[in-house]
Amino acid sequence: MNKLKNTLKPSDVKASDYDAIYFTGGHGTMWDFPDNAELQELSREIYEKGGVVSGVCHGVTALLNVKLSNGLLLIKDKTVSGFTNEEEALVQQTDYVQFLLEDALRERAGRYDKAAAFSSYVTTDGRLVTGQNPQSSKAVGESVKELLGL
């Protein structure tokens, strides 16, 4: 509980101390994550040192603009998932979010994949793990754990 009460700022986190990063969702991440340079840098560093980068639901927005050292997007040519346009409509938030995550992922990734609305669904593409919605949280964690050999 002490760590939760004293959460580190991204600028205080050393990527070298971590083997994975997991971005959780919530609609607020649509504004907080996509252009956060510190989160992008942490993700790039963890991924390029052989770690796992993951997100679930709207948390996947953190991965939209992560560029690798070669200048390419981390999710380019990868299969990803995230909150669907249908799910956004079902929760009646389509008119309130600044963009639709499914559309943004389709524009940037190699392939966007999904299952029926609000069913657990995870894609794993190498060391990139993404989950469709809150119901996918546990499965994303299990996939990350498996990739880490735990």
FENHUSUL-V87313 format. One record per residue. N is the residue number from 1. PHI is phi in degrees with one decimal (999 if undefined). PSI is psi as a letter, one per 40 degrees, with the letter a starting at -180 (999 if undefined). NEAR is the number of other C-alpha atoms within 12 Angstrom. Layout:
BEGIN
<<N/PHI/PSI/NEAR> <N/PHI/PSI/NEAR>>
END
This chain:
BEGIN
<<1/999/d/6> <2/-61.9/d/7> <3/-65.1/d/8> <4/-67.6/d/8> <5/-74.2/e/7> <6/-126.7/f/9> <7/-60.3/h/12> <8/-73.5/i/12> <9/-76.7/i/14> <10/-53.1/d/18> <11/-67.4/e/15> <12/-93.7/e/14> <13/-94.0/h/19> <14/-101.9/h/20> <15/-56.8/d/27> <16/-63.9/e/20> <17/-87.7/e/14> <18/-128.8/i/21> <19/-101.6/e/28> <20/-155.4/i/35> <21/-134.9/h/41> <22/-131.3/h/38> <23/-97.4/h/38> <24/-87.7/i/36> <25/-99.3/a/32> <26/115.9/i/27> <27/-61.3/d/29> <28/-59.7/d/20> <29/-65.6/d/29> <30/-61.3/d/32> <31/-98.6/d/21> <32/-84.0/d/24> <33/-92.9/d/31> <34/-56.0/d/28> <35/-112.2/e/19> <36/-81.4/h/23> <37/-61.6/d/20> <38/-67.6/d/24> <39/-67.7/d/35> <40/-62.7/d/33> <41/-64.9/d/30> <42/-59.2/d/36> <43/-62.2/d/45> <44/-60.0/d/38> <45/-63.3/d/29> <46/-63.4/d/31> <47/-64.2/d/33> <48/-72.2/e/25> <49/-93.0/e/20> <50/98.2/e/21> <51/-84.5/i/29> <52/-104.0/h/37> <53/-116.4/h/48> <54/-147.7/i/50> <55/-159.6/i/46> <56/-136.3/i/45> <57/58.2/b/50> <58/-72.8/e/44> <59/-60.9/d/39> <60/-62.8/e/54> <61/-58.5/d/46> <62/-63.1/d/45> <63/-95.0/e/51> <64/-58.2/d/45> <65/-118.5/e/30> <66/-72.8/h/35> <67/-106.7/h/28> <68/-78.9/i/23> <69/-60.0/d/17> <70/-81.3/e/11> <71/89.5/e/12> <72/-84.8/i/17> <73/-66.1/i/25> <74/-55.5/d/39> <75/-87.1/e/41> <76/-59.6/h/27> <77/62.5/f/19> <78/-113.1/i/28> <79/-91.5/h/28> <80/-134.2/i/47> <81/-138.6/i/46> <82/175.9/i/55> <83/-52.3/h/53> <84/-86.8/i/38> <85/-60.2/d/33> <86/-62.6/d/23> <87/-64.2/d/27> <88/-60.8/d/29> <89/-67.2/d/19> <90/-64.6/d/14> <91/-92.5/e/18> <92/57.3/f/13> <93/-116.5/e/22> <94/-53.4/d/21> <95/-81.3/e/13> <96/-106.1/d/15> <97/-83.4/i/20> <98/-75.6/e/19> <99/-160.8/i/25> <100/-96.4/h/30> <101/-59.9/d/44> <102/-55.8/d/34> <103/-61.8/d/25> <104/-64.3/d/31> <105/-67.0/d/39> <106/-61.7/d/26> <107/-69.8/d/21> <108/-103.1/d/27> <109/-91.2/i/31> <110/-72.3/d/19> <111/-153.6/h/23> <112/-103.2/h/34> <113/-129.3/i/26> <114/-153.8/i/30> <115/-120.2/a/24> <116/-59.2/i/17> <117/-52.9/h/23> <118/60.2/f/26> <119/-104.2/i/21> <120/-67.0/h/25> <121/-152.2/h/32> <122/-131.9/h/38> <123/-114.0/h/36> <124/-125.4/h/32> <125/-128.2/g/28> <126/65.6/b/24> <127/-103.5/f/35> <128/-114.5/h/42> <129/-124.1/h/47> <130/-133.8/i/53> <131/-119.9/i/48> <132/-70.0/d/47> <133/-156.8/a/41> <134/-56.5/d/32> <135/-65.6/e/25> <136/-93.8/e/35> <137/-56.2/d/35> <138/-62.6/d/24> <139/-64.6/d/27> <140/-63.4/d/41> <141/-58.6/d/32> <142/-66.1/d/22> <143/-65.1/d/32> <144/-62.2/d/34> <145/-57.4/d/22> <146/-62.4/d/17> <147/-62.5/d/23> <148/-82.1/e/21> <149/74.0/f/12> <150/-101.4/999/10>>
END
